[in-house]
Amino acid sequence: MLNCLEYFLTDEKRSQMFMFNLIFSASAVGFFVYIMIQNNLKESYLYIQRIEERRQSEKAVKEALDEKNILISELHHRVKNNLAIISGLFSLKINDDLHEDAKNVLLESRNRVRSMALIHNRLYKSDNMTNVNFEEYAKELISEISASYPAVANSVKIDTDIKNVSININSAIPCGLILNELLTNAYKHAFRDKTNGHINVSFINDNNAIVMRVEDNGVGLPEDYKQKQSLGVTVIESLSEQLDGSFNFSNNNGTCFELRFKYN
């Protein structure tokens, strides 16, 4: 029995068993590595496929967004052109043969139309199709209104304090129209018998509330201005309601107007 065991445990048999185990182990490890590589290749392929699908999806979204922006830009351009045509028609009707009251009505109507056209023009030229930089818009609007009253414009100084506030078109149009009404009223009535007029316009964001103030050093409002129900005051009241805001007039060495509305 001992001789039989010694026979099986010879160096040659041990070597053969070692080689067999080594080959088997290497084959098993190789097969395992092969399976791992195949799985990794499959996962890599699926990952690359998902990236490509996402890239194609993002490309389609970007193209759709670019197309939408182009359409919105074109819409603003057409609205601006249509408003410019209406403004031009008002200008054609303003001539020396008209009664002064009729000229004033046409002039004020033209300025209201222009105040809206300026906003659509700014949106058309801007990369941002929804928000308006009110500082730039207000300065352009002030220039337009001043040009409409050349007889008094040179004797009236306008200062602005607008802290680079951007608001959306739904708020910008009512604010622009209100500012138009206030400046028009100041040019027409505030500086009678005065050689030096001063108007200050401020527009700030105060804790998510927009505050617009327009002050002048003119003659002030008559005590019964609310009872007169002028078109300008009616327009301002209606536009303030549109903004869900509140406003008030006061006399303080001239007229002071303040509008406040929430803006998020």
C-alpha positions in Angstrom: 0.0 0.0 0.0 2.8 2.4 0.9 4.6 1.5 -2.3 1.4 2.4 -4.2 1.1 5.8 -2.6 4.7 6.6 -3.2 4.1 5.7 -6.8 1.3 8.2 -7.2 3.2 11.0 -5.4 6.2 11.0 -7.6 7.6 14.3 -8.7 6.4 13.7 -12.2 2.8 13.2 -11.0 3.0 16.2 -8.8 4.3 18.3 -11.7 1.5 17.0 -13.9 -1.1 17.8 -11.3 0.3 21.3 -10.8 0.3 22.0 -14.5 -3.3 20.7 -14.8 -4.4 22.9 -11.9 -2.5 25.8 -13.3 -4.0 25.4 -16.8 -7.5 24.9 -15.4 -7.2 28.0 -13.1 -5.8 30.1 -15.9 -8.6 29.0 -18.2 -11.2 29.8 -15.5 -9.7 33.2 -14.9 -9.4 33.9 -18.6 -13.0 32.9 -19.1 -14.1 35.1 -16.2 -12.1 38.0 -17.6 -13.6 37.4 -21.0 -17.1 37.5 -19.5 -16.2 40.7 -17.6 -14.8 42.3 -20.8 -17.9 41.4 -22.7 -20.2 42.8 -20.1 -18.1 46.0 -19.9 -18.2 46.4 -23.7 -21.9 45.9 -23.7 -22.4 48.4 -20.9 -20.1 50.9 -22.7 -22.0 50.5 -25.9 -25.3 51.0 -24.1 -23.9 54.1 -22.3 -22.6 55.5 -25.6 -26.0 54.8 -27.2 -27.8 56.6 -24.3 -25.4 59.6 -24.7 -26.1 59.8 -28.4 -29.8 59.6 -27.9 -29.6 62.3 -25.3 -27.5 64.4 -27.6 -30.0 64.0 -30.4 -32.8 64.9 -28.0 -31.0 68.0 -26.8 -30.3 69.0 -30.4 -34.0 68.6 -31.2 -35.0 70.7 -28.2 -32.5 73.4 -29.1 -33.7 73.5 -32.7 -37.3 73.8 -31.5 -36.3 76.5 -29.0 -34.4 78.4 -31.7 -37.4 78.2 -34.0 -39.7 79.4 -31.2 -37.4 82.4 -30.5 -37.3 83.3 -34.2 -41.1 83.2 -34.3 -41.4 85.3 -31.2 -38.9 87.8 -32.5 -40.8 88.0 -35.8 -44.0 88.5 -33.8 -42.5 91.4 -31.9 -41.2 92.9 -35.1 -44.6 92.7 -36.8 -46.4 94.2 -33.8 -43.8 97.0 -33.7 -44.3 97.7 -37.4 -48.1 97.8 -37.0 -47.9 100.1 -34.1 -45.4 102.3 -36.1 -48.0 102.5 -38.9 -50.7 103.5 -36.4 -48.4 106.1 -34.9 -47.6 107.4 -38.4 -51.4 107.8 -39.1 -51.8 109.9 -36.0 -48.8 112.0 -37.0 -50.4 112.6 -40.5 -53.5 114.0 -38.8 -51.6 116.4 -36.6 -51.4 119.7 -38.5 -51.8 123.4 -37.9 -55.4 123.5 -39.1 -56.6 121.4 -36.2 -58.0 122.8 -33.0 -55.5 122.7 -30.2 -57.6 120.2 -28.2 -57.8 117.9 -31.1 -54.1 118.1 -31.7 -53.4 117.3 -28.1 -55.7 114.2 -28.3 -53.9 113.0 -31.4 -50.5 113.7 -29.9 -51.3 111.9 -26.7 -52.7 108.9 -28.6 -49.6 108.7 -30.8 -47.4 108.8 -27.7 -49.3 105.9 -26.1 -48.9 103.9 -29.2 -45.2 104.7 -29.4 -44.6 103.7 -25.8 -45.9 100.2 -26.7 -43.9 100.1 -29.9 -40.7 100.9 -28.1 -41.1 97.8 -25.9 -41.7 95.5 -28.9 -38.8 97.0 -30.7 -36.5 96.4 -27.7 -37.6 92.8 -27.4 -37.1 92.3 -31.1 -33.5 93.5 -30.9 -32.8 91.6 -27.6 -31.7 88.0 -27.0 -34.2 87.9 -24.2 -37.7 87.7 -25.7 -39.7 88.2 -22.5 -37.9 90.7 -20.3 -37.3 94.4 -20.8 -34.5 96.5 -19.3 -36.6 99.2 -17.9 -33.8 101.7 -17.5 -32.9 101.7 -21.2 -36.6 101.7 -22.2 -37.5 104.6 -19.8 -34.6 106.7 -21.2 -35.8 106.1 -24.8 -39.4 106.8 -23.9 -38.4 110.0 -22.1 -36.5 111.1 -25.2 -39.6 110.4 -27.4 -41.9 112.3 -25.2 -39.6 115.3 -24.9 -39.4 115.5 -28.7 -43.2 115.7 -28.8 -43.2 119.0 -26.7 -40.3 121.0 -28.1 -41.7 124.3 -26.8 -41.1 123.3 -23.2 -38.6 120.5 -23.5 -35.5 122.7 -23.3 -36.6 124.3 -20.1 -37.4 120.9 -18.4 -34.7 118.7 -16.9 -35.4 115.0 -16.3 -33.3 112.9 -14.0 -33.7 109.1 -13.7 -32.8 106.8 -10.9 -33.5 103.3 -12.3 -31.4 100.5 -10.9 -31.0 98.2 -13.9 -34.4 96.6 -13.3 -35.7 94.0 -15.9 -39.4 93.2 -15.9 -41.5 91.1 -18.2 -43.6 92.5 -21.0 -46.8 92.1 -19.1 -45.6 94.5 -16.5 -43.4 96.7 -18.8 -46.3 97.8 -21.1 -48.5 99.1 -18.2 -45.5 100.8 -16.5 -44.5 102.4 -19.8 -48.0 103.7 -20.4 -48.3 105.1 -16.9 -44.9 106.8 -17.3 -46.1 108.2 -20.6 -49.2 109.6 -19.0 -47.3 111.2 -16.1 -44.6 112.9 -18.3 -47.2 114.1 -20.8 -49.3 115.6 -18.0 -46.1 117.3 -16.6 -45.1 118.8 -19.9 -48.6 120.1 -20.5 -49.6 121.4 -17.2 -46.9 121.4 -14.5 -44.6 124.2 -15.6 -46.9 127.0 -16.5 -45.2 130.4 -15.8 -42.0 128.5 -14.8 -38.7 128.8 -16.7 -37.0 125.9 -15.1 -38.8 122.7 -14.6 -37.4 119.5 -13.0 -38.8 115.9 -13.2 -37.3 113.0 -11.3 -38.1 109.4 -12.3 -37.2 106.5 -10.1 -37.9 102.8 -10.6 -36.5 100.3 -8.1 -36.9 96.8 -6.9 -37.7 97.0 -3.2 -38.0 93.5 -1.6 -39.7 91.9 -4.7 -41.9 95.0 -5.0 -41.4 97.4 -7.8 -41.7 101.1 -6.8 -42.1 103.8 -9.5 -42.0 107.4 -8.4 -42.4 110.4 -10.7 -41.9 113.9 -9.1 -41.9 117.4 -10.5 -41.4 120.9 -9.1 -44.4 122.2 -11.0 -47.6 123.9 -9.9 -49.0 120.7 -8.3 -52.4 119.0 -8.7 -55.7 120.9 -8.2 -57.6 119.8 -5.1 -60.5 118.5 -7.2 -58.4 116.5 -9.7 -60.2 113.2 -8.6 -63.6 114.7 -9.4 -62.6 115.8 -12.9 -62.1 112.2 -14.0 -59.5 113.1 -16.6 -58.6 110.5 -19.2 -55.0 110.4 -17.9 -56.0 109.5 -14.3 -58.5 107.0 -15.6 -55.8 105.3 -17.7 -53.4 105.2 -14.8 -56.0 103.8 -12.5 -56.9 101.0 -15.0 -53.2 100.1 -15.6 -52.4 100.0 -11.9 -55.3 97.5 -11.4 -53.8 95.5 -14.3 -50.6 95.3 -12.3 -52.5 94.4 -9.1 -50.7 97.5 -7.7 -51.6 100.6 -5.7 -50.8 104.2 -6.5 -51.3 107.6 -5.0 -50.8 111.3 -5.9 -49.6 114.0 -3.5 -48.6 117.6 -3.6 -45.1 118.2 -2.3 -43.7 121.4 -3.9 -45.1 120.0 -7.1 -46.8 116.7 -8.0 -45.5 113.4 -6.6 -46.8 110.1 -8.0 -45.9 106.7 -6.5 -46.9 103.2 -7.9 -46.1 100.0 -6.0 -46.8 96.4 -7.2 -45.5 93.0 -6.4 -43.0 91.4 -8.8 -41.4 88.0 -8.5 
